[in-house]
Amino acid sequence: MGEKVKELFWKVAGPLLRRALKGKHRDVSEISIQEVNRLLKRGEKMVLLDVREKEELALGYLKDSIFVPRASLPEKAETLLPDKNIPIVVYCAAGVRSLLAAKTLKEMGYSEVSSMREGIEGWKKAGYEVASDTGLTSEQLTRYSRHILLQEVGAKGQAQLLKAKVLLVGAGGLGCPAALYLAAAGVGTIGIIDDDLVDLTNLQRQILHRTSDVGRPKTESAKEAIARINPDVKVVTYPERLTSENAIKIFEDYDIIVDGSDNFPTKYLVNDATFFTGKPFVFGGVFQFEGQASVFSPGNGGPCLRCLFPEPPPPGLVPS
């Protein structure tokens, strides 16, 4: 079972399993997250034992905890916890594995063992402080937890996303869903350039905008929609048309350019400006039920749009 699947399993099924296990193991005491927080503030002597898997620690933990995965507890407990009379609070993600771990410790002769009800997830929901080696806040650890659990992203990758800068050319049918997902993923800075106003005919596909936005600049509507999705994201707006005079200056401030424009002159302008600034360029185009998408990165030795299609089609030959 993958780490993400396991984490989801414990979170969804955790409360039900915890109640079932508690009924079976009545000799194992539980302690509330509120009581643990109170004891810590009073400076009570205790051991905090985190029995989650190594990959889950990136989601945050209680300060000064000892980490031992539950499966390794029988062989490592007596080395790491030589005093069998010291109070021990065991916790996991949702309070299931900690019950089983507490049962194991009781059977090994530890006298004062409690399982923290609701686990670290409940601790974070209560707004209590968590420690982290990632540099992310407690809220960010929760918001981006699904990314952090993915080996291909992880905490380091999420931190990079938060530092990234992406420019969207156009806030229409292509730019809107791109903006939504970039914002949800935690891309730190999103630039949007578009000189158009929201029209009623836009609303069946341009999902950043609402009926109340009709007549407003698309950049303003998009900025507000992104803020509703994710307050971590900084949005820079350019309520103007992309031209050969402003393209290079604007592009220089971003890591990646996403082209959601709807006409050939703009697409070729984006290509040329990304070529001269050395920026990767995500290309997208759609007409009715057909679409194309690609990534061009000539700055890294790849081709550009003109390598495939040297010149745009003559005006009127194909729909734009």
Sequence and secondary structure as in RCSB ss.txt:
>XXXX:A:sequence
MGEKVKELFWKVAGPLLRRALKGKHRDVSEISIQEVNRLLKRGEKMVLLDVREKEELALGYLKDSIFVPRASLPE
KAETLLPDKNIPIVVYCAAGVRSLLAAKTLKEMGYSEVSSMREGIEGWKKAGYEVASDTGLTSEQLTRYSRHILL
QEVGAKGQAQLLKAKVLLVGAGGLGCPAALYLAAAGVGTIGIIDDDLVDLTNLQRQILHRTSDVGRPKTESAKEA
IARINPDVKVVTYPERLTSENAIKIFEDYDIIVDGSDNFPTKYLVNDATFFTGKPFVFGGVFQFEGQASVFSPGN
GGPCLRCLFPEPPPPGLVPS
>XXXX:A:secstr
  HHHHHHHHHHHHHHHHHHHHHH TTSEEE HHHHHHHHHHT   EEEE S GGGGGG B TT EE  GGGHHH
HHHHH   TTS EEEE SSSSHHHHHHHHHHHTT SSEEEETTHHHHHHHTT   B SSS  HHHHHHTHHHHTS
TTTHHHHHHHHHH EEEEE SSTTHHHHHHHHHHHT SEEEEE   B  GGGTTT TT  GGGTTSBHHHHHHHH
HHHH TT EEEEE S   TTTHHHHHTT SEEEE  SSHHHHHHHHHHHHHHT  EEEEEEETTEEEEEEE GGG
T   HHHH SS   TTTS  
